[in-house]
Amino acid sequence: MPSTSPMNNTTQKDNSGTLYIVATPIGNQQDITLRALDVLCSVDFIAAEDTRKTGRFLKSRGIKARFISYHEHNEKRRCPQLLEKLASGLSVAIVSNAGTPSVSDPGFRLVQKAIDQNIRIIPIPGASAAVSALSASGLPSDGFTFIGFLARKRGRRTKQLMRLVDLPWTIIIYESPKRLIGLLDDIYQIMGDRSAVLAREMTKRHEEFLRGRLSELMQVLAERPDIKGECTLIVAGRSAEAAVDTVCLKEELTSRLKQKNMTLSEIVREVVEKTGLPKKQVYSEALNIKKMINHE
């Protein structure tokens, strides 16, 4: 482990303050822990993603606090200021608009630099959209990969999804409702028609879980005039059967490409029709095999 990342608390400065990572509700305001309220009531400063939103929430709980704005647009500028306060012995709690800070939310940079300066860090656990959605999804939860938000640009997002194709465990993705159908289609084209669960507006009045194949989810959502709320998508990992299909795919493509009596596009089209595998997966595999054959 790097020397800048202490393995324990023995090297921490006795006169420094404490940085608390405080989870807040993802929807239902009752999902705040008693410990979180105690910490937010007692710290010297609260670094909040939205000071007005957090201020209203704490006011409803009878808590007065000193706020510092801390979000993705001012994170670099705020970090030195917060670290200075911590180094002087003051305590700081960081909160995001919803859920656990530094998990697809601001906080990672501050935590990292606090570790470098041997400042004590205490997590105050609570709500998490990823874990909440996974627990109610019905998909395997003994192993999972949390992705958070994928790239907005389709080319980069496609590359990210291609790296996830072979993972055997459940995948958790956050997405904006405006881009949701596009993401579902991308996953369908790259990974095939896998089982998936869409968790929307969790813990709120209009909480909804849609379960089914990716194609079924797209069909349901396409019939709606709009999609609203925070969305967490759970996608099944690659099955053992799919792994066998890929072995057969490679053998099929290798045999056809070596015959050299059809174009690459023709081969891909016929193999997609025969196997039912995603076109992008077949095309990508065909390109790789063709390159290897040309280098033989």
C-alpha positions in Angstrom: 0.0 0.0 0.0 1.4 3.5 -0.8 3.0 5.3 2.0 0.5 8.2 1.6 -2.4 5.8 2.5 -2.0 4.9 6.2 -3.1 1.3 6.9 -4.4 2.3 10.4 -5.0 5.4 12.6 -1.8 5.3 14.5 -0.2 8.0 12.3 -3.0 10.4 12.5 -2.4 13.8 14.0 -3.7 14.2 17.5 -4.7 17.9 16.9 -6.5 17.4 13.6 -10.2 17.3 13.2 -12.4 14.5 11.8 -14.0 14.1 8.4 -17.3 12.4 8.5 -18.8 10.8 5.3 -22.5 11.0 6.1 -25.2 9.2 4.0 -28.5 10.9 3.6 -31.9 9.7 2.3 -32.3 8.9 -1.4 -36.0 9.9 -1.2 -37.9 9.1 1.9 -36.7 11.6 4.5 -37.3 9.1 7.3 -34.3 7.1 6.0 -31.8 9.2 8.0 -30.0 7.4 10.8 -30.0 8.6 14.4 -26.2 8.5 14.2 -26.2 10.7 11.1 -28.4 13.3 12.8 -26.1 13.3 15.9 -23.0 13.9 13.7 -24.7 16.6 11.6 -25.8 18.4 14.8 -22.3 18.3 16.4 -19.8 19.0 13.6 -18.3 22.4 13.1 -19.1 22.5 9.4 -21.2 20.6 6.8 -19.9 20.5 3.3 -23.0 20.1 1.2 -23.6 19.5 -2.5 -26.7 21.8 -2.2 -26.7 23.9 0.9 -30.3 25.0 0.5 -31.6 21.5 0.1 -29.6 20.2 3.0 -30.5 23.3 5.0 -34.2 22.8 4.6 -33.9 19.1 5.6 -31.9 19.9 8.8 -34.2 22.8 9.7 -37.1 20.3 9.6 -35.1 18.3 12.2 -34.4 21.3 14.4 -30.7 21.3 13.5 -28.8 24.5 12.9 -25.5 24.1 11.0 -22.7 26.1 9.3 -22.6 25.2 5.7 -19.9 25.2 3.0 -20.9 24.6 -0.6 -19.1 21.5 -2.0 -20.0 20.1 -5.4 -18.4 18.9 -8.6 -18.0 22.4 -10.0 -16.0 23.8 -7.0 -14.5 20.6 -5.6 -10.9 21.5 -6.6 -11.2 24.9 -5.0 -13.0 23.8 -1.9 -10.7 20.9 -1.0 -7.8 23.0 0.3 -10.2 25.2 2.4 -11.8 22.1 4.0 -8.4 20.5 4.6 -7.2 23.6 6.3 -10.2 23.5 8.7 -9.6 19.8 9.4 -5.9 20.4 10.0 -6.7 23.1 12.5 -8.8 20.7 14.6 -12.3 21.4 13.3 -14.7 18.7 12.3 -16.4 18.5 8.9 -19.3 16.4 7.6 -19.7 15.9 3.9 -23.1 15.2 2.5 -24.5 14.8 -1.1 -28.0 15.6 -2.3 -28.9 11.9 -1.8 -27.2 8.7 -0.7 -23.6 8.2 0.2 -21.0 10.9 -0.7 -18.0 9.9 -2.9 -20.1 7.1 -4.5 -21.0 8.7 -7.9 -21.1 12.0 -6.0 -18.5 14.6 -4.9 -16.3 13.5 -2.1 -13.6 11.2 -3.5 -11.0 13.9 -4.0 -11.5 15.3 -0.4 -11.3 11.8 1.1 -8.1 11.0 -0.8 -6.4 14.2 0.2 -7.5 13.8 3.8 -5.9 10.4 3.8 -2.7 11.9 2.5 -2.7 14.3 5.4 -3.4 11.6 8.0 -6.7 13.1 8.9 -9.2 10.8 10.6 -12.1 9.7 8.4 -15.3 8.2 9.7 -18.1 6.8 7.5 -21.6 7.2 8.7 -23.5 4.6 6.7 -27.0 4.8 5.4 -29.0 4.9 2.2 -27.5 3.8 -1.1 -29.4 3.6 -4.3 -27.2 0.9 -5.7 -27.5 -1.5 -2.8 -31.2 -0.8 -2.3 -32.0 -1.6 -5.9 -29.8 -4.7 -5.9 -31.5 -6.0 -2.7 -34.9 -5.9 -4.3 -34.0 -6.8 -7.9 -34.2 -10.6 -7.6 -30.9 -10.9 -9.5 -27.8 -12.6 -8.0 -26.3 -10.4 -5.4 -23.3 -12.6 -4.2 -21.1 -10.7 -6.7 -21.8 -7.4 -8.5 -20.0 -4.6 -10.4 -21.1 -1.0 -9.6 -20.5 1.3 -12.6 -22.4 4.4 -11.6 -22.9 6.7 -14.6 -21.6 5.7 -18.0 -20.1 8.1 -20.5 -22.7 10.4 -22.2 -21.0 10.1 -25.7 -22.2 6.9 -27.4 -18.8 5.9 -28.8 -17.1 6.0 -25.4 -20.1 4.4 -23.7 -20.0 1.5 -26.2 -16.4 0.9 -25.3 -17.3 0.8 -21.6 -20.1 -1.6 -22.2 -17.9 -3.9 -24.4 -15.6 -4.3 -21.4 -18.5 -5.5 -19.3 -19.9 -8.1 -21.7 -17.9 -11.0 -20.2 -18.5 -10.3 -16.6 -20.4 -13.2 -14.9 -21.9 -11.1 -12.1 -24.7 -8.5 -11.8 -24.0 -5.0 -13.1 -25.4 -1.8 -11.5 -25.7 1.4 -13.5 -27.1 4.8 -12.8 -28.7 6.8 -15.6 -30.7 9.9 -16.3 -34.4 9.2 -17.3 -33.8 11.3 -20.5 -31.0 8.9 -21.7 -32.5 5.7 -20.2 -34.0 4.1 -23.4 -30.9 4.9 -25.4 -28.8 3.1 -22.7 -31.1 0.1 -22.7 -30.9 -0.2 -26.4 -27.1 0.0 -26.3 -26.9 -2.7 -23.7 -29.3 -4.9 -25.7 -27.2 -4.5 -28.9 -24.0 -5.2 -27.1 -24.9 -7.8 -24.4 -28.1 -9.4 -25.9 -31.5 -9.6 -24.4 -30.5 -10.1 -20.7 -32.7 -10.1 -17.6 -32.8 -6.7 -16.1 -34.5 -4.6 -13.4 -35.2 -0.9 -13.5 -35.6 0.7 -10.1 -37.1 4.2 -10.4 -37.9 6.8 -7.7 -36.9 4.4 -4.9 -38.3 5.1 -1.4 -40.5 7.9 -2.9 -44.3 8.0 -3.4 -44.1 6.7 -7.0 -41.5 4.0 -6.4 -41.4 1.5 -9.2 -39.5 -1.7 -10.1 -39.7 -3.0 -13.7 -38.5 -6.5 -14.2 -38.0 -8.5 -17.4 -35.8 -8.8 -20.4 -34.1 -5.6 -21.8 -36.4 -5.7 -24.8 -39.5 -5.9 -22.5 -38.3 -2.9 -20.5 -37.7 -0.9 -23.6 -41.2 -1.7 -24.9 -42.9 -0.7 -21.6 -40.9 2.6 -21.4 -41.4 3.4 -25.1 -45.2 3.5 -24.5 -44.9 6.2 -21.9 -45.1 9.9 -22.7 -42.1 10.5 -20.5 -39.9 9.0 -17.9 -39.2 10.7 -14.6 -37.2 10.3 -11.5 -33.8 8.8 -10.5 -33.1 5.5 -12.2 -30.9 2.6 -11.2 -30.5 -0.2 -13.7 -29.6 -3.7 -12.7 -28.4 -6.0 -15.5 -27.8 -9.8 -15.2 -24.2 -10.9 -15.7 -23.1 -13.2 -18.5 -24.4 -16.8 -18.0 -22.4 -20.0 -18.4 -24.5 -20.7 -21.5 -23.5 -17.4 -23.1 -19.8 -18.3 -22.5 -20.3 -21.5 -24.4 -22.1 -19.5 -27.2 -19.0 -17.3 -27.5 -16.7 -20.3 -27.9 -19.0 -21.6 -30.7 -19.1 -18.1 -32.2 -15.4 -17.9 -32.5 -15.2 -21.3 -34.1 -18.0 -20.4 -36.6 -16.4 -17.1 -37.5 -12.9 -18.5 -37.9 -14.2 -21.2 -40.2 -16.2 -18.8 -42.4 -13.5 -16.2 -42.6 -10.8 -18.7 -43.6 -13.0 -19.8 -46.5 -12.8 -16.3 -47.9 -15.9 -16.7 -50.1 -18.0 -14.1 -48.3 -17.5 -10.5 -47.2 -17.2 -9.7 -43.5 -20.6 -8.0 -43.5 -22.2 -11.1 -45.1 -20.7 -13.4 -42.6 -21.7 -11.2 -39.6 -25.3 -11.0 -40.9 -25.6 -14.8 -41.3 -24.0 -15.6 -38.0 -26.3 -13.1 -36.2 -29.4 -14.7 -37.8 -28.1 -18.2 -36.9 -27.0 -17.5 -33.3 -29.3 -14.7 -32.2 -26.2 -13.0 -30.6 -25.9 -9.2 -30.6 -24.7 -7.8 -33.9 -22.0 -5.6 -32.3 -20.6 -8.6 -30.4 -20.4 -10.7 -33.6 -18.9 -7.8 -35.6 -16.3 -7.0 -33.0 -15.3 -10.7 -32.7 -15.2 -11.1 -36.5 -12.8 -8.1 -36.8 -10.5 -9.5 -34.2 -10.4 -12.9 -35.8 -9.9 -11.4 -39.3 -6.9 -9.5 -38.0 -5.4 -12.7 -36.5 -5.9 -14.6 -39.7 -4.2 -11.8 -41.7 -1.2 -12.0 -39.5 -0.8 -15.7 -39.7 
